[in-house]
Amino acid sequence: MLKKLQNKKGFTLMEMLIVVAIIAVLVAIAIPVFNGALTKSKEAADVANVRATYAEWQTAMLTENTKAPADKDAFLKGPDNGTAIVLNYGDDKLTYDAGTGIITYSAKKLTDENGAKTFTWKLGTPDIQ
């Protein structure tokens, strides 16, 4: 005599397929969000690096009477003319106007507290080397 099992344990194939489909939908939603957050974090690192280089230039200009950099490449090397900082998205988002001493970084995803996607700094004395 065969006894039928009274206590069936486990999931049916349909239940497993539904769970897999739900996970697939969640992953499809999460990937673009993750990519946007990754872009924002890389841009934030770029802005922080440019801000640190700007601070180096300001300090050198105030304490050592260093002249402002002549171009963007000189700005990125810093006042000690060392190794240039490397930006995550290349230096095409960064502009430097030697005549006015204005440094501008144009972000794609990152915004400041006012919602602007452009970050601007001005060197104190725009005297060229």
C-alpha positions in Angstrom: 0.0 0.0 0.0 1.2 3.4 -0.9 0.6 6.2 1.5 0.1 9.7 0.2 2.2 12.3 1.9 0.1 14.5 4.1 2.8 17.2 4.8 4.1 18.6 1.6 7.1 20.8 2.2 8.9 23.1 -0.3 7.9 25.5 -3.0 6.2 24.9 -6.3 7.9 25.7 -9.6 5.5 28.5 -10.2 6.3 30.1 -6.8 10.0 29.9 -7.6 9.5 31.5 -11.0 7.5 34.4 -9.5 10.3 35.1 -7.0 12.9 35.0 -9.7 10.8 37.4 -11.8 10.5 39.8 -8.9 14.2 39.8 -8.3 14.9 40.4 -12.0 12.6 43.5 -11.9 14.3 44.8 -8.8 17.8 44.4 -10.4 16.6 46.1 -13.6 15.5 49.1 -11.5 18.6 49.1 -9.3 21.3 49.1 -12.0 20.6 52.6 -13.5 20.3 54.0 -9.9 23.6 52.5 -9.0 25.2 53.9 -12.2 23.9 57.4 -11.4 25.2 57.2 -7.9 28.6 56.0 -9.2 28.7 59.0 -11.6 27.9 61.4 -8.8 30.6 59.9 -6.6 33.2 60.2 -9.3 32.2 63.8 -10.0 32.3 64.6 -6.3 35.9 63.2 -6.1 36.8 65.4 -9.1 35.4 68.5 -7.4 37.2 67.6 -4.2 40.5 67.2 -6.1 40.0 70.5 -7.9 39.1 72.2 -4.7 42.2 70.8 -3.0 44.4 72.0 -5.9 42.8 75.4 -5.7 43.5 75.6 -2.0 47.2 74.7 -2.7 47.4 77.5 -5.2 45.7 80.0 -2.9 48.1 79.1 -0.1 51.2 79.3 -2.3 50.0 82.6 -3.7 49.4 84.1 -0.3 52.4 82.7 1.6 55.1 82.3 -1.0 54.1 85.1 -3.4 53.7 82.5 -6.2 52.1 83.7 -9.4 48.9 82.2 -10.7 49.2 79.3 -13.2 49.5 80.2 -16.9 47.2 77.5 -18.1 45.0 74.5 -17.1 47.9 72.0 -17.2 49.9 74.2 -14.9 46.9 74.5 -12.5 46.5 70.7 -12.4 50.2 70.2 -11.5 49.8 72.5 -8.5 52.2 75.2 -7.3 55.0 72.7 -6.7 54.9 71.7 -10.4 54.5 68.0 -9.4 52.4 65.3 -10.9 49.2 66.6 -12.2 46.0 65.4 -10.6 44.0 63.0 -12.7 40.3 63.6 -13.0 37.9 60.7 -13.3 36.3 62.1 -16.4 39.4 63.7 -18.0 40.0 67.4 -17.8 37.4 68.3 -20.5 34.9 69.2 -17.8 37.4 71.6 -16.2 38.2 75.0 -17.6 40.7 77.6 -16.4 40.8 81.2 -17.5 44.3 82.5 -16.8 43.3 86.1 -17.4 40.7 86.2 -14.7 41.9 83.2 -12.5 38.5 81.5 -12.7 38.4 77.7 -12.5 35.1 76.0 -13.5 34.1 72.4 -13.3 30.9 71.3 -15.1 29.3 68.3 -13.7 26.7 66.0 -15.3 24.9 64.6 -12.2 26.4 66.3 -9.2 24.8 69.5 -8.0 25.7 72.0 -5.3 23.4 73.2 -2.5 21.7 75.6 -4.9 21.0 72.9 -7.6 23.7 74.2 -9.9 25.9 71.7 -11.8 28.7 74.2 -12.3 31.4 74.6 -9.6 33.5 77.8 -9.8 36.6 79.0 -7.9 38.5 82.3 -8.4 42.2 82.5 -7.7 43.2 85.6 -5.7 45.7 87.2 -8.0 45.6 86.3 -11.6 49.1 87.4 -12.4 50.6 84.9 -14.9 53.9 83.2 -14.4 
